[in-house]
């Protein structure tokens, strides 16, 4: 398993965030939730490692706010 907290995007992280926000700008809250669910499933498939995915879920759950 890789270090899930290591920054692998660097400056590209800001571009990704901007693109993510732009993709949801015109969506309703419900549409944005469906978009995020689809994106999460696509990213999970791209990661393709169950241990890493479980670690990511645990890490995200630690930050509920």
HTML snippet that shows the backbone in 3Dmol.js (N, CA, C, O; Angstrom):
<script src="https://3Dmol.org/build/3Dmol-min.js"></script>
<div id="view" style="width:600px;height:400px;position:relative"></div>
<script>
const pdb = `
ATOM      1  N   UNK A   1       0.845  -1.177   0.000  1.00  0.00           N
ATOM      2  CA  UNK A   1       0.000   0.000   0.000  1.00  0.00           C
ATOM      3  C   UNK A   1       0.889   1.239   0.000  1.00  0.00           C
ATOM      4  O   UNK A   1       1.938   1.261   0.643  1.00  0.00           O
ATOM      5  N   UNK A   2       0.465   2.255  -0.718  1.00  0.00           N
ATOM      6  CA  UNK A   2       1.218   3.500  -0.792  1.00  0.00           C
ATOM      7  C   UNK A   2       0.843   4.422   0.357  1.00  0.00           C
ATOM      8  O   UNK A   2      -0.169   4.218   1.028  1.00  0.00           O
ATOM      9  N   UNK A   3       1.669   5.437   0.576  1.00  0.00           N
ATOM     10  CA  UNK A   3       1.367   6.440   1.597  1.00  0.00           C
ATOM     11  C   UNK A   3       0.234   7.318   1.080  1.00  0.00           C
ATOM     12  O   UNK A   3       0.448   8.141   0.190  1.00  0.00           O
ATOM     13  N   UNK A   4      -0.963   7.151   1.626  1.00  0.00           N
ATOM     14  CA  UNK A   4      -2.133   7.830   1.083  1.00  0.00           C
ATOM     15  C   UNK A   4      -2.133   9.327   1.379  1.00  0.00           C
ATOM     16  O   UNK A   4      -2.877  10.071   0.740  1.00  0.00           O
ATOM     17  N   UNK A   5      -1.328   9.784   2.317  1.00  0.00           N
ATOM     18  CA  UNK A   5      -1.317  11.207   2.652  1.00  0.00           C
ATOM     19  C   UNK A   5      -0.217  11.977   1.923  1.00  0.00           C
ATOM     20  O   UNK A   5      -0.120  13.195   2.072  1.00  0.00           O
ATOM     21  N   UNK A   6       0.600  11.295   1.147  1.00  0.00           N
ATOM     22  CA  UNK A   6       1.663  11.966   0.402  1.00  0.00           C
ATOM     23  C   UNK A   6       1.051  12.790  -0.733  1.00  0.00           C
ATOM     24  O   UNK A   6       0.181  12.311  -1.461  1.00  0.00           O
ATOM     25  N   UNK A   7       1.515  14.032  -0.872  1.00  0.00           N
ATOM     26  CA  UNK A   7       1.032  14.903  -1.954  1.00  0.00           C
ATOM     27  C   UNK A   7       1.691  14.481  -3.258  1.00  0.00           C
ATOM     28  O   UNK A   7       2.889  14.688  -3.451  1.00  0.00           O
ATOM     29  N   UNK A   8       0.910  13.892  -4.147  1.00  0.00           N
ATOM     30  CA  UNK A   8       1.438  13.455  -5.441  1.00  0.00           C
ATOM     31  C   UNK A   8       1.077  14.422  -6.564  1.00  0.00           C
ATOM     32  O   UNK A   8       1.577  14.287  -7.681  1.00  0.00           O
ATOM     33  N   UNK A   9       0.222  15.388  -6.281  1.00  0.00           N
ATOM     34  CA  UNK A   9      -0.218  16.308  -7.320  1.00  0.00           C
ATOM     35  C   UNK A   9       0.608  17.589  -7.391  1.00  0.00           C
ATOM     36  O   UNK A   9       0.767  18.177  -8.460  1.00  0.00           O
ATOM     37  N   UNK A  10       1.129  18.013  -6.245  1.00  0.00           N
ATOM     38  CA  UNK A  10       1.866  19.270  -6.236  1.00  0.00           C
ATOM     39  C   UNK A  10       0.988  20.401  -6.764  1.00  0.00           C
ATOM     40  O   UNK A  10      -0.185  20.494  -6.403  1.00  0.00           O
ATOM     41  N   UNK A  11       1.551  21.263  -7.618  1.00  0.00           N
ATOM     42  CA  UNK A  11       0.781  22.390  -8.155  1.00  0.00           C
ATOM     43  C   UNK A  11      -0.429  21.956  -8.982  1.00  0.00           C
ATOM     44  O   UNK A  11      -1.385  22.719  -9.121  1.00  0.00           O
ATOM     45  N   UNK A  12      -0.399  20.757  -9.524  1.00  0.00           N
ATOM     46  CA  UNK A  12      -1.538  20.266 -10.303  1.00  0.00           C
ATOM     47  C   UNK A  12      -2.772  20.072  -9.418  1.00  0.00           C
ATOM     48  O   UNK A  12      -3.892  20.006  -9.925  1.00  0.00           O
ATOM     49  N   UNK A  13      -2.575  19.981  -8.111  1.00  0.00           N
ATOM     50  CA  UNK A  13      -3.701  19.835  -7.189  1.00  0.00           C
ATOM     51  C   UNK A  13      -4.643  21.027  -7.254  1.00  0.00           C
ATOM     52  O   UNK A  13      -5.861  20.856  -7.203  1.00  0.00           O
ATOM     53  N   UNK A  14      -4.098  22.226  -7.366  1.00  0.00           N
ATOM     54  CA  UNK A  14      -4.929  23.422  -7.482  1.00  0.00           C
ATOM     55  C   UNK A  14      -5.729  23.406  -8.783  1.00  0.00           C
ATOM     56  O   UNK A  14      -6.898  23.792  -8.803  1.00  0.00           O
ATOM     57  N   UNK A  15      -5.106  22.967  -9.851  1.00  0.00           N
ATOM     58  CA  UNK A  15      -5.819  22.876 -11.133  1.00  0.00           C
ATOM     59  C   UNK A  15      -6.942  21.837 -11.053  1.00  0.00           C
ATOM     60  O   UNK A  15      -8.046  22.066 -11.547  1.00  0.00           O
ATOM     61  N   UNK A  16      -6.649  20.698 -10.427  1.00  0.00           N
ATOM     62  CA  UNK A  16      -7.669  19.663 -10.269  1.00  0.00           C
ATOM     63  C   UNK A  16      -8.848  20.197  -9.466  1.00  0.00           C
ATOM     64  O   UNK A  16     -10.002  19.993  -9.844  1.00  0.00           O
ATOM     65  N   UNK A  17      -8.563  20.885  -8.350  1.00  0.00           N
ATOM     66  CA  UNK A  17      -9.626  21.430  -7.511  1.00  0.00           C
ATOM     67  C   UNK A  17     -10.476  22.417  -8.310  1.00  0.00           C
ATOM     68  O   UNK A  17     -11.704  22.376  -8.234  1.00  0.00           O
ATOM     69  N   UNK A  18      -9.838  23.296  -9.072  1.00  0.00           N
ATOM     70  CA  UNK A  18     -10.570  24.271  -9.871  1.00  0.00           C
ATOM     71  C   UNK A  18     -11.443  23.578 -10.910  1.00  0.00           C
ATOM     72  O   UNK A  18     -12.583  23.985 -11.136  1.00  0.00           O
ATOM     73  N   UNK A  19     -10.919  22.545 -11.538  1.00  0.00           N
ATOM     74  CA  UNK A  19     -11.688  21.800 -12.539  1.00  0.00           C
ATOM     75  C   UNK A  19     -12.872  21.082 -11.887  1.00  0.00           C
ATOM     76  O   UNK A  19     -13.968  21.047 -12.447  1.00  0.00           O
ATOM     77  N   UNK A  20     -12.646  20.516 -10.716  1.00  0.00           N
ATOM     78  CA  UNK A  20     -13.707  19.832  -9.979  1.00  0.00           C
ATOM     79  C   UNK A  20     -14.830  20.797  -9.611  1.00  0.00           C
ATOM     80  O   UNK A  20     -16.008  20.480  -9.775  1.00  0.00           O
ATOM     81  N   UNK A  21     -14.460  21.978  -9.110  1.00  0.00           N
ATOM     82  CA  UNK A  21     -15.470  22.970  -8.738  1.00  0.00           C
ATOM     83  C   UNK A  21     -16.221  23.471  -9.971  1.00  0.00           C
ATOM     84  O   UNK A  21     -17.436  23.659  -9.918  1.00  0.00           O
ATOM     85  N   UNK A  22     -15.515  23.688 -11.071  1.00  0.00           N
ATOM     86  CA  UNK A  22     -16.156  24.151 -12.304  1.00  0.00           C
ATOM     87  C   UNK A  22     -17.144  23.118 -12.831  1.00  0.00           C
ATOM     88  O   UNK A  22     -18.203  23.477 -13.345  1.00  0.00           O
ATOM     89  N   UNK A  23     -16.808  21.851 -12.707  1.00  0.00           N
ATOM     90  CA  UNK A  23     -17.683  20.786 -13.200  1.00  0.00           C
ATOM     91  C   UNK A  23     -18.996  20.734 -12.424  1.00  0.00           C
ATOM     92  O   UNK A  23     -19.998  20.230 -12.931  1.00  0.00           O
ATOM     93  N   UNK A  24     -18.994  21.254 -11.190  1.00  0.00           N
ATOM     94  CA  UNK A  24     -20.187  21.177 -10.349  1.00  0.00           C
ATOM     95  C   UNK A  24     -20.919  22.507 -10.214  1.00  0.00           C
ATOM     96  O   UNK A  24     -21.992  22.574  -9.614  1.00  0.00           O
ATOM     97  N   UNK A  25     -20.347  23.544 -10.765  1.00  0.00           N
ATOM     98  CA  UNK A  25     -20.877  24.901 -10.560  1.00  0.00           C
ATOM     99  C   UNK A  25     -22.362  25.025 -10.912  1.00  0.00           C
ATOM    100  O   UNK A  25     -23.116  25.641 -10.158  1.00  0.00           O
ATOM    101  N   UNK A  26     -22.785  24.472 -12.005  1.00  0.00           N
ATOM    102  CA  UNK A  26     -24.176  24.635 -12.460  1.00  0.00           C
ATOM    103  C   UNK A  26     -25.088  23.510 -11.983  1.00  0.00           C
ATOM    104  O   UNK A  26     -26.252  23.449 -12.378  1.00  0.00           O
ATOM    105  N   UNK A  27     -24.574  22.621 -11.140  1.00  0.00           N
ATOM    106  CA  UNK A  27     -25.361  21.476 -10.695  1.00  0.00           C
ATOM    107  C   UNK A  27     -26.127  21.800  -9.424  1.00  0.00           C
ATOM    108  O   UNK A  27     -25.669  22.583  -8.591  1.00  0.00           O
ATOM    109  N   UNK A  28     -27.289  21.195  -9.285  1.00  0.00           N
ATOM    110  CA  UNK A  28     -28.009  21.278  -8.011  1.00  0.00           C
ATOM    111  C   UNK A  28     -27.239  20.445  -6.985  1.00  0.00           C
ATOM    112  O   UNK A  28     -26.315  19.711  -7.337  1.00  0.00           O
ATOM    113  N   UNK A  29     -27.623  20.563  -5.736  1.00  0.00           N
ATOM    114  CA  UNK A  29     -26.975  19.780  -4.678  1.00  0.00           C
ATOM    115  C   UNK A  29     -27.104  18.282  -4.967  1.00  0.00           C
ATOM    116  O   UNK A  29     -26.137  17.535  -4.825  1.00  0.00           O
ATOM    117  N   UNK A  30     -28.291  17.851  -5.370  1.00  0.00           N
ATOM    118  CA  UNK A  30     -28.515  16.433  -5.674  1.00  0.00           C
ATOM    119  C   UNK A  30     -27.674  15.987  -6.877  1.00  0.00           C
ATOM    120  O   UNK A  30     -27.080  14.909  -6.851  1.00  0.00           O
ATOM    121  N   UNK A  31     -27.623  16.805  -7.920  1.00  0.00           N
ATOM    122  CA  UNK A  31     -26.808  16.472  -9.095  1.00  0.00           C
ATOM    123  C   UNK A  31     -25.323  16.411  -8.738  1.00  0.00           C
ATOM    124  O   UNK A  31     -24.596  15.549  -9.231  1.00  0.00           O
ATOM    125  N   UNK A  32     -24.879  17.331  -7.879  1.00  0.00           N
ATOM    126  CA  UNK A  32     -23.475  17.339  -7.448  1.00  0.00           C
ATOM    127  C   UNK A  32     -23.147  16.081  -6.647  1.00  0.00           C
ATOM    128  O   UNK A  32     -22.054  15.530  -6.782  1.00  0.00           O
ATOM    129  N   UNK A  33     -24.081  15.625  -5.816  1.00  0.00           N
ATOM    130  CA  UNK A  33     -23.869  14.397  -5.061  1.00  0.00           C
ATOM    131  C   UNK A  33     -23.762  13.197  -5.994  1.00  0.00           C
ATOM    132  O   UNK A  33     -22.913  12.330  -5.786  1.00  0.00           O
ATOM    133  N   UNK A  34     -24.607  13.133  -7.015  1.00  0.00           N
ATOM    134  CA  UNK A  34     -24.525  12.036  -7.988  1.00  0.00           C
ATOM    135  C   UNK A  34     -23.213  12.107  -8.775  1.00  0.00           C
ATOM    136  O   UNK A  34     -22.576  11.083  -9.020  1.00  0.00           O
ATOM    137  N   UNK A  35     -22.812  13.320  -9.169  1.00  0.00           N
ATOM    138  CA  UNK A  35     -21.544  13.516  -9.867  1.00  0.00           C
ATOM    139  C   UNK A  35     -20.388  13.003  -9.007  1.00  0.00           C
ATOM    140  O   UNK A  35     -19.530  12.262  -9.486  1.00  0.00           O
ATOM    141  N   UNK A  36     -20.374  13.406  -7.728  1.00  0.00           N
ATOM    142  CA  UNK A  36     -19.299  12.980  -6.828  1.00  0.00           C
ATOM    143  C   UNK A  36     -19.274  11.471  -6.653  1.00  0.00           C
ATOM    144  O   UNK A  36     -18.201  10.869  -6.606  1.00  0.00           O
ATOM    145  N   UNK A  37     -20.443  10.857  -6.556  1.00  0.00           N
ATOM    146  CA  UNK A  37     -20.507   9.397  -6.420  1.00  0.00           C
ATOM    147  C   UNK A  37     -19.923   8.715  -7.657  1.00  0.00           C
ATOM    148  O   UNK A  37     -19.156   7.759  -7.538  1.00  0.00           O
ATOM    149  N   UNK A  38     -20.287   9.208  -8.849  1.00  0.00           N
ATOM    150  CA  UNK A  38     -19.728   8.630 -10.085  1.00  0.00           C
ATOM    151  C   UNK A  38     -18.214   8.814 -10.132  1.00  0.00           C
ATOM    152  O   UNK A  38     -17.477   7.895 -10.490  1.00  0.00           O
ATOM    153  N   UNK A  39     -17.756  10.020  -9.766  1.00  0.00           N
ATOM    154  CA  UNK A  39     -16.319  10.305  -9.784  1.00  0.00           C
ATOM    155  C   UNK A  39     -15.570   9.408  -8.797  1.00  0.00           C
ATOM    156  O   UNK A  39     -14.499   8.893  -9.118  1.00  0.00           O
ATOM    157  N   UNK A  40     -16.120   9.220  -7.616  1.00  0.00           N
ATOM    158  CA  UNK A  40     -15.486   8.356  -6.616  1.00  0.00           C
ATOM    159  C   UNK A  40     -15.361   6.930  -7.152  1.00  0.00           C
ATOM    160  O   UNK A  40     -14.310   6.305  -7.007  1.00  0.00           O
ATOM    161  N   UNK A  41     -16.416   6.418  -7.764  1.00  0.00           N
ATOM    162  CA  UNK A  41     -16.362   5.052  -8.300  1.00  0.00           C
ATOM    163  C   UNK A  41     -15.346   4.937  -9.438  1.00  0.00           C
ATOM    164  O   UNK A  41     -14.634   3.936  -9.530  1.00  0.00           O
ATOM    165  N   UNK A  42     -15.272   5.945 -10.299  1.00  0.00           N
ATOM    166  CA  UNK A  42     -14.277   5.931 -11.376  1.00  0.00           C
ATOM    167  C   UNK A  42     -12.850   5.969 -10.811  1.00  0.00           C
ATOM    168  O   UNK A  42     -11.967   5.252 -11.281  1.00  0.00           O
ATOM    169  N   UNK A  43     -12.641   6.813  -9.802  1.00  0.00           N
ATOM    170  CA  UNK A  43     -11.311   6.909  -9.187  1.00  0.00           C
ATOM    171  C   UNK A  43     -10.962   5.613  -8.461  1.00  0.00           C
ATOM    172  O   UNK A  43      -9.818   5.161  -8.524  1.00  0.00           O
ATOM    173  N   UNK A  44     -11.927   5.013  -7.773  1.00  0.00           N
ATOM    174  CA  UNK A  44     -11.690   3.745  -7.089  1.00  0.00           C
ATOM    175  C   UNK A  44     -11.276   2.671  -8.084  1.00  0.00           C
ATOM    176  O   UNK A  44     -10.366   1.885  -7.820  1.00  0.00           O
ATOM    177  N   UNK A  45     -11.948   2.642  -9.225  1.00  0.00           N
ATOM    178  CA  UNK A  45     -11.598   1.676 -10.249  1.00  0.00           C
ATOM    179  C   UNK A  45     -10.184   1.928 -10.778  1.00  0.00           C
ATOM    180  O   UNK A  45      -9.437   0.984 -11.033  1.00  0.00           O
ATOM    181  N   UNK A  46      -9.821   3.200 -10.940  1.00  0.00           N
ATOM    182  CA  UNK A  46      -8.483   3.543 -11.419  1.00  0.00           C
ATOM    183  C   UNK A  46      -7.418   3.161 -10.387  1.00  0.00           C
ATOM    184  O   UNK A  46      -6.332   2.717 -10.760  1.00  0.00           O
ATOM    185  N   UNK A  47      -7.716   3.328  -9.098  1.00  0.00           N
ATOM    186  CA  UNK A  47      -6.776   2.950  -8.034  1.00  0.00           C
ATOM    187  C   UNK A  47      -6.645   1.435  -8.001  1.00  0.00           C
ATOM    188  O   UNK A  47      -5.537   0.901  -7.988  1.00  0.00           O
ATOM    189  N   UNK A  48      -7.770   0.752  -7.987  1.00  0.00           N
ATOM    190  CA  UNK A  48      -7.803  -0.690  -8.127  1.00  0.00           C
ATOM    191  C   UNK A  48      -7.171  -1.515  -7.014  1.00  0.00           C
ATOM    192  O   UNK A  48      -6.917  -2.703  -7.211  1.00  0.00           O
ATOM    193  N   UNK A  49      -6.910  -0.928  -5.861  1.00  0.00           N
ATOM    194  CA  UNK A  49      -6.300  -1.670  -4.756  1.00  0.00           C
ATOM    195  C   UNK A  49      -7.215  -1.563  -3.539  1.00  0.00           C
ATOM    196  O   UNK A  49      -7.400  -0.478  -2.987  1.00  0.00           O
ATOM    197  N   UNK A  50      -7.783  -2.690  -3.125  1.00  0.00           N
ATOM    198  CA  UNK A  50      -8.728  -2.708  -2.015  1.00  0.00           C
ATOM    199  C   UNK A  50      -8.186  -2.168  -0.716  1.00  0.00           C
ATOM    200  O   UNK A  50      -8.890  -1.455  -0.001  1.00  0.00           O
ATOM    201  N   UNK A  51      -6.937  -2.497  -0.392  1.00  0.00           N
ATOM    202  CA  UNK A  51      -6.335  -2.002   0.863  1.00  0.00           C
ATOM    203  C   UNK A  51      -6.217  -0.485   0.842  1.00  0.00           C
ATOM    204  O   UNK A  51      -6.531   0.181   1.829  1.00  0.00           O
ATOM    205  N   UNK A  52      -5.767   0.057  -0.277  1.00  0.00           N
ATOM    206  CA  UNK A  52      -5.633   1.511  -0.391  1.00  0.00           C
ATOM    207  C   UNK A  52      -7.000   2.175  -0.296  1.00  0.00           C
ATOM    208  O   UNK A  52      -7.149   3.193   0.381  1.00  0.00           O
ATOM    209  N   UNK A  53      -7.994   1.611  -0.965  1.00  0.00           N
ATOM    210  CA  UNK A  53      -9.337   2.184  -0.917  1.00  0.00           C
ATOM    211  C   UNK A  53      -9.892   2.159   0.502  1.00  0.00           C
ATOM    212  O   UNK A  53     -10.507   3.133   0.936  1.00  0.00           O
ATOM    213  N   UNK A  54      -9.689   1.080   1.224  1.00  0.00           N
ATOM    214  CA  UNK A  54     -10.148   1.000   2.615  1.00  0.00           C
ATOM    215  C   UNK A  54      -9.443   2.033   3.483  1.00  0.00           C
ATOM    216  O   UNK A  54     -10.072   2.666   4.331  1.00  0.00           O
ATOM    217  N   UNK A  55      -8.149   2.205   3.279  1.00  0.00           N
ATOM    218  CA  UNK A  55      -7.390   3.202   4.037  1.00  0.00           C
ATOM    219  C   UNK A  55      -7.903   4.608   3.731  1.00  0.00           C
ATOM    220  O   UNK A  55      -7.989   5.443   4.632  1.00  0.00           O
ATOM    221  N   UNK A  56      -8.241   4.876   2.484  1.00  0.00           N
ATOM    222  CA  UNK A  56      -8.776   6.184   2.106  1.00  0.00           C
ATOM    223  C   UNK A  56     -10.130   6.429   2.758  1.00  0.00           C
ATOM    224  O   UNK A  56     -10.405   7.538   3.217  1.00  0.00           O
ATOM    225  N   UNK A  57     -10.977   5.406   2.804  1.00  0.00           N
ATOM    226  CA  UNK A  57     -12.279   5.542   3.467  1.00  0.00           C
ATOM    227  C   UNK A  57     -12.082   5.856   4.943  1.00  0.00           C
ATOM    228  O   UNK A  57     -12.731   6.753   5.482  1.00  0.00           O
ATOM    229  N   UNK A  58     -11.191   5.122   5.597  1.00  0.00           N
ATOM    230  CA  UNK A  58     -10.930   5.371   7.023  1.00  0.00           C
ATOM    231  C   UNK A  58     -10.405   6.788   7.243  1.00  0.00           C
ATOM    232  O   UNK A  58     -10.831   7.470   8.175  1.00  0.00           O
ATOM    233  N   UNK A  59      -9.490   7.228   6.398  1.00  0.00           N
ATOM    234  CA  UNK A  59      -8.925   8.571   6.545  1.00  0.00           C
ATOM    235  C   UNK A  59     -10.002   9.634   6.340  1.00  0.00           C
ATOM    236  O   UNK A  59     -10.065  10.598   7.103  1.00  0.00           O
ATOM    237  N   UNK A  60     -10.844   9.476   5.332  1.00  0.00           N
ATOM    238  CA  UNK A  60     -11.909  10.427   5.091  1.00  0.00           C
ATOM    239  C   UNK A  60     -12.904  10.458   6.255  1.00  0.00           C
ATOM    240  O   UNK A  60     -13.416  11.521   6.606  1.00  0.00           O
ATOM    241  N   UNK A  61     -13.175   9.307   6.846  1.00  0.00           N
ATOM    242  CA  UNK A  61     -14.125   9.228   7.962  1.00  0.00           C
ATOM    243  C   UNK A  61     -13.593   9.943   9.213  1.00  0.00           C
ATOM    244  O   UNK A  61     -14.368  10.392  10.057  1.00  0.00           O
ATOM    245  N   UNK A  62     -12.277  10.041   9.319  1.00  0.00           N
ATOM    246  CA  UNK A  62     -11.679  10.749  10.458  1.00  0.00           C
ATOM    247  C   UNK A  62     -11.962  12.240  10.395  1.00  0.00           C
ATOM    248  O   UNK A  62     -11.891  12.924  11.415  1.00  0.00           O
ATOM    249  N   UNK A  63     -12.281  12.749   9.225  1.00  0.00           N
ATOM    250  CA  UNK A  63     -12.479  14.186   9.004  1.00  0.00           C
ATOM    251  C   UNK A  63     -13.909  14.438   8.549  1.00  0.00           C
ATOM    252  O   UNK A  63     -14.147  14.806   7.398  1.00  0.00           O
ATOM    253  N   UNK A  64     -14.843  14.240   9.443  1.00  0.00           N
ATOM    254  CA  UNK A  64     -16.266  14.304   9.090  1.00  0.00           C
ATOM    255  C   UNK A  64     -16.785  15.709   8.873  1.00  0.00           C
ATOM    256  O   UNK A  64     -17.845  15.881   8.270  1.00  0.00           O
ATOM    257  N   UNK A  65     -16.089  16.693   9.334  1.00  0.00           N
ATOM    258  CA  UNK A  65     -16.584  18.080   9.217  1.00  0.00           C
ATOM    259  C   UNK A  65     -16.261  18.687   7.888  1.00  0.00           C
ATOM    260  O   UNK A  65     -16.608  19.840   7.636  1.00  0.00           O
TER     261      UNK A  65
END
`;
const viewer = $3Dmol.createViewer("view");
viewer.addModel(pdb, "pdb");
viewer.setStyle({}, {cartoon: {color: "spectrum"}});
viewer.zoomTo();
viewer.render();
</script>
